[in-house]
């Protein structure tokens, strides 16, 4: 695993992104959904920064953070449904592309490099969110968490995405902000990049993930793709 500044290799023929914490900053809307649930049962809402690091782990992890075993397990399923219902009705109140990501997607389009999304987020929330964002450039494929019986870090979702983009995984890149993203990339055989701007979990050392590169901003990722390149065999 190397810092993006030291990478030397080839330009990827296709780029795949994780969604939450990599392509789109969804933390505020997911925090709002969690706090809606907490206040409905007279628990104190959490600050955005307290929640942010857990966003990529999904609804279950967010509820576990907020509830902190202060409610009987028999009610958790009901609260999860309430969380998802609220979130589904408020998908893009604050959610937006991370700063610099719109320019990167423009650069990919100009270079005719296809890009797509591989997320563990269910399709019922992913596709409406993408529509609401009104992206200037649309993804060439979207693979969601309920499209397969398995999810990342299993390689099947990435394998399918690269097939849809007509790209061999070795010539592709996957960018994500969670260890499971990097593991999925290893397993499929593509180059892997940690989105250092994302929702990195508390206590996580991204240096131990074994990614090919770490980029702290979408601008740094652009330089990696278009100026430095990457070698998935390294």
C-alpha positions in Angstrom: 0.0 0.0 0.0 1.4 3.4 -1.0 0.6 7.0 -0.8 -0.9 8.4 -4.0 2.0 10.8 -4.5 4.4 7.9 -5.0 2.3 5.9 -7.5 3.5 5.2 -11.0 1.6 3.1 -13.4 -1.2 3.0 -15.9 -4.4 4.9 -16.2 -7.5 2.8 -15.3 -9.9 2.0 -18.0 -12.9 2.2 -15.6 -13.5 3.6 -12.2 -16.0 2.3 -9.6 -16.9 4.2 -6.5 -18.5 3.3 -3.2 -21.5 5.6 -2.5 -21.8 6.8 1.1 -18.6 8.4 2.2 -16.8 8.1 -1.1 -18.9 9.6 -3.9 -21.7 11.3 -1.9 -21.7 13.0 1.6 -24.8 11.5 3.1 -23.9 11.9 6.7 -26.2 14.7 7.7 -29.3 13.0 6.3 -28.5 9.7 7.9 -27.8 11.5 11.2 -31.2 13.2 10.9 -32.9 9.9 10.5 -31.1 8.4 13.5 -32.0 11.4 15.7 -35.6 11.2 14.5 -35.7 7.7 16.0 -33.8 8.7 19.2 -36.0 11.6 20.0 -39.2 9.6 19.3 -38.2 7.4 22.3 -37.0 10.3 24.4 -33.3 9.7 23.9 -30.9 12.5 23.4 -30.0 13.2 19.7 -26.3 12.8 18.7 -24.1 15.4 17.2 -23.3 15.0 13.5 -19.6 14.4 14.2 -20.4 11.6 16.6 -22.3 9.8 13.9 -20.2 10.5 10.9 -17.6 7.8 11.4 -20.2 5.1 11.6 -22.2 6.0 8.5 -20.5 3.6 6.1 -21.3 0.7 8.5 -25.1 1.0 7.7 -28.4 1.4 9.5 -27.7 -1.4 12.0 -24.5 0.2 13.2 -26.1 3.7 13.4 -28.9 2.4 15.5 -26.5 0.4 17.8 -24.5 3.6 18.3 -27.6 5.7 19.2 -29.4 3.1 21.3 -26.3 1.8 23.0 -28.4 -1.2 24.5 -30.8 1.2 26.1 -33.8 -0.5 24.6 -35.1 -4.1 24.5 -34.0 -6.0 21.4 -37.6 -6.8 20.6 -38.2 -3.2 19.6 -35.1 -2.8 17.5 -36.7 -4.1 14.3 -39.5 -1.5 14.7 -37.1 1.3 15.2 -35.0 0.2 12.2 -38.2 0.4 10.1 -38.9 3.8 11.4 -35.3 4.9 10.7 -35.5 3.6 7.1 -39.0 5.2 6.5 -37.8 8.6 7.7 -34.6 8.3 5.7 -36.4 7.2 2.6 -38.5 10.3 2.7 -35.5 12.6 3.3 -32.8 11.2 1.1 -31.2 14.4 -0.2 -32.0 17.2 2.1 -28.3 17.8 2.7 -26.6 15.0 0.7 -24.3 16.1 -2.1 -21.2 15.1 -4.0 -18.0 15.6 -2.0 -16.2 18.7 -2.9 -14.2 18.2 -6.1 -16.1 15.0 -7.1 -18.2 16.7 -9.7 -15.0 18.0 -11.5 -13.6 14.5 -11.3 -16.7 13.0 -12.9 -16.4 15.6 -15.6 -12.8 14.6 -16.3 -13.7 11.0 -16.5 -16.5 11.8 -19.0 -14.1 13.9 -21.1 -11.5 11.1 -21.1 -14.3 8.6 -22.0 -13.5 6.5 -18.9 -16.7 4.9 -17.7 -17.5 5.0 -14.0 -20.0 3.3 -11.8 -21.2 2.8 -8.3 -20.9 -0.4 -6.1 -22.6 0.1 -2.8 -24.1 -2.0 0.0 -26.9 0.5 0.2 -30.3 -1.1 -0.9 -31.5 -0.2 -4.4 -34.7 1.4 -2.9 -32.6 4.2 -1.5 -29.7 4.3 -3.9 -31.5 5.0 -7.2 -33.8 7.7 -5.8 -30.8 9.4 -4.2 -28.9 9.4 -7.5 -31.9 10.9 -9.2 -32.3 13.6 -6.5 -28.6 14.6 -6.9 -29.2 15.5 -10.5 -25.7 14.6 -11.5 -24.3 16.2 -14.7 -22.8 12.8 -15.6 -24.6 9.6 -14.8 -23.0 6.4 -13.7 -22.7 3.7 -16.4 -23.7 1.1 -13.9 -25.1 0.9 -10.3 -24.8 -2.2 -8.2 -26.7 -2.2 -4.9 -26.5 -4.1 -1.7 -29.6 -6.2 -2.4 -28.7 -7.1 -6.0 -27.0 -10.3 -4.8 -27.3 -12.7 -2.0 -23.8 -11.5 -0.9 -22.4 -8.0 -0.3 -19.0 -6.5 -0.2 -16.4 -7.6 0.8 -17.6 -10.5 -1.4 -16.2 -9.8 -4.9 -19.4 -10.6 -6.8 -20.8 -7.1 -6.9 -17.5 -5.7 -8.3 -17.2 -8.5 -10.7 -20.6 -7.7 -12.1 -19.9 -4.0 -12.3 -16.7 -4.4 -14.3 -18.5 -6.8 -16.6 -21.2 -4.2 -17.2 -18.4 -1.7 -18.0 -16.8 -4.2 -20.4 -13.5 -3.9 -18.4 -11.2 -6.5 -17.0 -10.9 -6.0 -13.2 -7.1 -5.7 -13.6 -7.6 -2.6 -15.7 -10.1 -1.1 -13.3 -10.1 0.9 -10.1 -12.3 0.8 -7.0 -12.4 3.7 -4.6 -14.0 3.3 -1.1 -13.8 4.5 2.5 -14.2 1.1 4.3 -11.9 -1.8 4.8 -14.5 -4.1 3.1 -14.2 -2.0 -0.1 -10.5 -2.7 -0.2 -10.9 -6.4 0.5 -13.5 -6.7 -2.3 -11.1 -5.0 -4.6 -8.3 -7.4 -3.7 -10.6 -10.3 -4.3 -11.7 -9.2 -7.7 -8.2 -8.2 -8.8 -8.6 -4.4 -9.4 -6.5 -1.5 -8.1 -7.8 -0.2 -4.8 -7.9 3.4 -3.4 -8.9 4.5 0.0 -11.1 7.7 0.0 -9.3 9.5 2.8 -12.1 12.1 2.9 -14.7 9.5 3.8 -16.4 8.1 6.9 -13.4 6.3 8.3 -14.4 4.3 11.4 -13.1 5.2 14.8 -9.7 3.8 15.6 -9.3 2.6 12.0 -5.8 2.6 10.6 -6.2 2.9 6.8 -2.4 2.1 6.5 -3.2 -1.5 7.4 -5.9 -2.0 4.8 -3.5 -2.9 2.0 -4.9 -0.6 -0.6 -2.7 0.4 -3.6 -3.1 4.1 -2.7 -4.7 6.6 -0.4 -6.1 9.8 -1.6 -7.0 12.6 0.9 -9.3 14.5 -1.6 -11.0 13.9 -4.9 -8.5 16.3 -6.4 -5.7 14.0 -5.3 -7.7 11.1 -6.8 -7.9 13.0 -10.1 -4.1 13.4 -10.1 -3.7 9.7 -9.4 -6.0 8.7 -12.3 -4.8 11.1 -14.9 -1.2 12.0 -14.1 0.3 9.2 -12.1 -1.6 6.0 -12.8 -1.6 2.9 -10.7 -0.4 -0.7 -11.0 -2.8 -3.2 -9.4 0.0 -5.8 -9.5 2.2 -3.8 -7.1 
